[in-house]
Amino acid sequence: MRKIFKTLLSYIFFLEMIFAHVGLNYIIYKHEDEKMPFQAYIKLPKNLSQPADVVLKFIDDYPTSVEIHSLKNNSGTFTLLSKNKSQLVSGEINTFSSQIILEEYGVYSFNLTVTDQDYYEEISVPVNFFPQEKVILGDRLSKAIMLLFLFVLLYGIYLIFFVSSTSSTFNSKMLKRSNERNSKILFLNFTFFSLLIVFLGLNLKNDLKMESFQSNFSIDSEIEIISDGNKNYLNVQIINNKEAKIIHGDIIPDHGKMMHMFIISDDHSQMAHLHPVRIDEQNLFSVKLPSINYGKLNIFMDIAFESGLAKTLKNTVFFNKKITTPIRSDSSLKNDIDDSWLLVPKESGVIWINKKDSYNSESEIPLSFKVLKNGIPATIEPYIGMHGHIALLKKDENVFVHLHPTGTINMASKIFLENNININNPFRDKNSNDKTSYQAHEHSNKNGQLQFPSLILDKKGSYSLWVQVKVEGEVLTQKFNFELI
């Protein structure tokens, strides 16, 4: 019995290990408005039928009412699933909170309706809700579950025979007590295993649903580095199955780029922000590499689809001298005008205001910067449609964030939602338009101040953060390090 118990504990531990969480659990959006600016934090649940926590923090004034409409994209048509009124958080004067139950995986729009006496605004925030675990139901797991079912069945049959046989042999009080004690032990064991099998069965049902969802949202990549004998190129093949292609359509540009790629060396000493171009109809992308060092490279790729789905694909590649001549490449391919990189550490004049060496988990990390040129505040020019970009990577590569002054959301997805929900959302004011958040970044910022929404992280460890701004036509990149405790 002790061996069986240890085996089951090991099995449960194995299940916990293969369902490891990765990525950022928060969606961050900053709404820039002259009258009522705010920051929204959406913490996604780990599983279906659990609530997403939505928090809105207003910067100056606060409204009389905040409502959240959750709409789900079903084959191009947005269906209103819920309508919740946010409540003012007790003890706070500018913070509203609400919870939205997400019963299905998919592409959502959370429409934040902000109302005051002479003010009405509805903002669409794209929310992609995916399984946070990578579920693989292989033969080994299926056989283990079948064996566990068989074990419980045989154990139940044994219990029935034991009770029936002992009930007819109560010849003495001592024997009766012994049999009663054994019966109780067997009953408790049977109850334990029954509850265990129910638990595993419910998890299996959820895993099957997650696996089915992942087949519809299965988008992956294959990476190779090639050379024409003079220059090195990185090729990316985007792989999505037939169902995913039908549901999400083609890749669309975000800020005029089909793909935003970050290449970060394994020791975090080098970073490149590149924009591969599509070179064939089968979603093969290629980009010319800067003079990056040999070794393991971590690749992060932001792409958006016609359905409003936005994904960050992760991959790794080992860069070395053994590179073959490419079969599929364009040796005349040049770097995009907005490609930038930091290969040698240097001071760029970007200063993180009130930076700390460490921050607490689940607490806000303020991201305020000032940019100096020759000791005086610089004029920050738009860079790929924004005043700045942040790339953040945890040392173990399990957390990556691409952050703008408007937050973590993908602008191509946001524009898609605005254009489609104007038609399909019966609660939306047809005259309402949320363009202030990104139109503000089409003009230069002359005071040298750069403000990102505060970041919230929940995975402790060492982090690297790169800030990118454009000054006098040159992209400046500054790296910072900090610990999350």
Residue pairs with C-beta under 8 A, 6 or more apart in sequence:
1 189
8 196
11 144
15 203
18 134
18 136
19 133
19 134
19 135
20 133
21 46
21 132
21 133
22 132
22 398
22 399
23 132
23 398
23 399
23 400
24 399
24 400
24 401
24 408
24 457
25 43
25 44
25 132
25 458
26 41
26 42
26 43
26 44
26 408
26 456
27 40
27 41
27 42
27 44
27 125
27 127
27 407
27 408
27 409
28 39
28 40
28 41
28 42
28 403
28 407
28 408
28 409
28 453
28 454
28 455
28 456
29 39
29 40
29 42
29 123
29 125
29 406
29 407
29 408
29 409
29 453
30 37
30 38
30 39
30 40
30 405
30 406
30 407
30 437
30 452
30 453
31 37
31 38
31 39
31 40
31 112
31 123
31 434
31 436
31 437
32 405
32 406
32 436
32 437
32 440
33 121
33 436
34 436
35 61
35 119
36 58
36 60
36 61
36 62
36 63
36 114
36 116
36 119
36 121
37 58
37 59
37 60
38 56
38 57
38 58
38 59
38 114
39 56
39 57
39 59
39 407
39 453
39 454
40 54
40 55
40 56
40 57
40 112
40 125
40 407
41 53
41 54
41 55
41 57
41 456
42 52
42 53
42 54
42 55
42 110
42 125
42 127
43 52
43 53
43 55
44 52
44 102
44 127
44 129
44 132
45 51
45 52
45 102
46 132
47 206
48 102
48 103
48 104
48 105
48 206
48 209
49 101
49 102
49 103
50 101
50 102
51 99
51 100
51 101
51 102
52 99
52 100
52 101
52 102
52 127
52 129
53 97
53 98
53 99
54 68
54 86
54 97
54 98
54 99
54 100
54 110
55 89
55 95
55 96
55 97
56 66
56 86
56 95
56 96
56 97
56 112
57 94
57 95
58 94
58 95
58 96
59 94
61 116
62 88
62 93
62 94
62 96
63 114
63 115
63 116
63 119
64 115
64 116
64 117
65 85
65 113
65 114
65 115
65 116
66 85
66 86
66 96
66 98
66 112
66 113
66 114
66 115
67 83
67 84
67 85
67 86
67 112
67 113
67 115
68 83
68 84
68 85
68 86
68 98
68 100
68 110
68 111
68 112
68 113
69 80
69 82
69 83
69 110
69 111
69 113
69 425
69 427
70 80
70 81
70 82
70 83
70 84
70 100
70 102
70 108
70 109
70 110
70 111
71 78
71 79
71 80
71 81
71 108
71 109
71 111
71 421
71 424
71 425
72 78
72 79
72 81
72 104
72 106
72 107
72 108
73 106
73 107
73 108
73 109
73 307
73 308
74 106
75 247
76 307
76 420
77 424
78 109
78 420
78 421
78 424
78 425
80 425
80 426
80 427
81 103
82 100
82 101
83 427
84 98
84 99
84 100
85 98
86 96
86 97
86 98
87 96
87 97
87 98
88 95
88 96
89 95
89 96
89 97
100 110
102 108
102 129
105 129
105 130
105 131
105 210
105 213
105 217
106 129
107 126
107 127
107 128
107 307
107 308
107 309
108 126
108 127
108 128
108 129
109 124
109 125
109 126
109 127
109 308
109 417
109 421
110 124
110 125
110 127
111 122
111 123
111 124
111 125
111 421
111 425
111 427
111 428
112 122
112 123
112 125
113 120
113 121
113 122
113 427
114 120
114 121
114 122
114 123
120 429
120 432
121 432
121 434
122 427
122 428
122 429
122 432
122 434
123 434
123 437
124 414
124 417
124 418
124 421
124 434
125 409
125 414
126 308
126 310
126 409
126 410
126 413
126 414
126 416
126 417
128 309
128 310
128 311
128 413
130 213
130 217
131 210
131 213
131 214
133 210
134 214
135 207
135 210
135 211
135 214
136 211
137 207
137 208
137 211
145 200
145 204
148 196
148 197
148 200
149 197
151 193
152 190
152 193
152 194
152 197
155 189
155 190
155 193
156 190
159 186
159 187
159 190
162 182
162 183
162 186
163 183
163 186
166 179
166 182
166 183
169 175
169 179
170 176
170 179
215 241
215 243
216 243
216 244
216 247
217 244
217 247
217 248
217 309
218 240
218 241
218 243
218 244
219 238
219 239
219 240
219 244
219 248
219 303
219 311
219 313
220 238
220 239
220 240
220 313
221 236
221 237
221 238
221 239
221 299
221 301
221 313
221 315
222 236
222 237
222 239
222 315
223 234
223 235
223 236
223 237
223 299
223 315
223 316
223 317
224 234
224 235
224 317
225 232
225 233
225 234
225 235
225 289
225 317
225 319
225 323
226 232
226 233
226 234
226 235
226 323
226 324
226 325
226 326
226 329
227 233
227 323
227 324
227 325
227 326
228 325
228 326
228 329
228 331
229 325
230 331
231 288
231 289
231 331
232 288
232 289
232 319
232 323
233 286
233 287
233 288
233 289
233 326
233 329
233 333
234 263
234 274
234 276
234 286
234 287
234 289
234 299
234 317
235 284
235 285
235 286
235 326
235 328
235 329
236 259
236 261
236 276
236 284
236 285
236 286
236 287
236 299
236 301
236 315
237 282
237 283
237 284
237 285
238 251
238 283
238 284
238 285
238 303
238 313
239 283
240 248
240 283
247 307
248 305
248 306
248 307
248 309
249 305
249 306
249 307
250 305
250 306
251 258
251 259
251 278
251 283
251 303
251 304
251 305
252 258
252 304
252 305
252 306
252 412
252 416
253 304
253 412
254 260
254 302
254 303
254 304
254 310
254 410
254 411
254 412
254 413
255 384
255 385
255 386
255 411
255 412
256 384
256 385
257 275
257 336
257 338
257 384
258 275
258 276
258 277
258 278
258 285
258 303
259 275
259 276
259 278
259 285
259 301
259 302
259 303
260 273
260 275
260 301
260 302
260 384
260 402
261 272
261 273
261 274
261 275
261 276
261 287
261 299
261 300
261 301
261 302
262 271
262 272
262 273
262 274
262 299
262 300
262 301
262 391
262 400
262 402
263 270
263 271
263 272
263 274
263 289
263 292
263 297
263 298
263 299
263 341
264 270
264 271
264 272
264 297
264 298
264 300
264 391
264 393
264 464
265 271
265 292
265 293
265 295
265 296
265 297
265 298
266 295
266 296
266 297
266 298
267 295
268 393
268 395
268 464
268 479
269 293
269 345
270 292
270 293
270 341
270 342
270 343
271 341
271 342
271 391
271 466
271 477
271 479
272 289
272 290
272 292
272 339
272 340
272 341
272 342
272 343
273 339
273 340
273 341
273 389
273 391
273 468
273 477
274 287
274 335
274 336
274 339
274 341
275 287
275 336
275 338
275 339
276 285
276 286
276 287
276 301
277 285
277 286
277 287
277 333
277 336
278 284
278 285
279 285
279 286
279 328
279 329
279 330
279 333
280 328
284 328
286 329
286 330
286 333
287 333
287 335
287 336
287 339
288 333
288 334
288 335
290 335
290 339
290 341
290 343
291 343
292 319
292 341
292 343
293 319
293 343
294 319
294 320
294 321
295 318
295 319
295 320
296 316
296 317
296 318
296 319
297 316
297 317
297 318
297 319
298 314
298 316
298 393
298 397
299 314
299 315
299 316
299 317
300 312
300 313
300 314
300 391
300 393
300 400
300 402
301 312
301 313
301 314
301 315
302 310
302 311
302 312
302 402
302 410
303 310
303 311
303 313
304 310
304 311
304 410
304 412
304 413
304 416
305 311
306 416
307 416
308 413
308 416
308 417
308 420
309 413
310 409
310 410
310 412
310 413
312 400
312 402
314 397
314 400
316 397
338 383
338 384
338 475
340 468
340 475
340 477
341 477
342 466
342 477
342 479
345 479
347 478
348 476
348 477
348 478
349 371
349 372
349 373
349 378
349 471
349 476
349 478
350 369
350 370
350 371
350 450
350 467
350 469
350 476
350 478
351 369
351 370
351 371
351 372
352 367
352 368
352 369
352 467
352 480
353 366
353 368
353 369
353 370
354 366
354 368
355 480
355 482
356 482
357 482
357 483
358 482
358 483
358 484
358 485
359 365
359 457
359 482
359 483
359 484
359 485
360 484
360 485
361 457
361 458
361 459
361 460
361 484
361 485
362 456
362 457
362 458
363 456
364 454
364 455
364 456
365 454
365 455
365 456
365 457
365 482
366 454
367 390
367 403
367 451
367 452
367 453
367 454
367 455
368 449
368 450
368 451
368 452
369 388
369 449
369 450
369 451
369 452
369 467
369 469
370 377
370 448
370 449
370 450
371 377
371 378
371 380
371 448
371 449
371 450
371 469
371 471
371 476
372 378
372 448
373 379
373 448
373 471
373 472
376 448
377 446
377 447
377 448
377 449
378 448
378 471
378 472
379 444
379 445
379 446
379 448
379 471
379 472
380 387
380 388
380 444
380 445
380 446
380 448
380 450
380 469
380 470
380 471
381 444
381 470
381 471
381 472
381 473
382 441
382 442
382 443
382 444
382 470
383 389
383 468
383 469
383 470
383 475
385 411
385 438
385 441
385 442
386 404
386 405
386 406
386 438
386 441
387 405
387 441
387 445
387 450
387 469
388 404
388 405
388 450
388 452
388 467
388 468
388 469
389 402
389 403
389 404
389 467
389 468
390 401
390 402
390 403
390 404
390 452
390 465
390 466
390 467
390 468
391 400
391 401
391 402
391 403
391 465
391 466
391 468
392 399
392 400
392 401
392 403
392 455
392 463
392 464
392 465
392 466
393 399
393 400
393 401
393 463
393 464
394 400
394 459
394 461
394 462
394 463
395 461
395 462
395 463
395 464
396 461
398 459
399 457
399 459
399 463
401 408
401 455
402 408
403 452
403 453
403 455
404 411
404 452
405 441
405 450
405 451
405 452
405 453
406 437
406 438
406 441
406 453
407 453
411 438
414 434
418 433
418 434
421 428
422 428
422 430
450 467
450 469
457 463
457 484
459 484
460 484
460 485
461 483
461 484
462 481
462 482
462 483
462 484
463 481
463 482
463 483
463 484
464 479
464 480
464 481
465 479
465 480
465 481
465 482
466 477
466 478
466 479
466 480
467 477
467 478
467 480
468 475
468 476
468 477
469 475
469 476
470 476
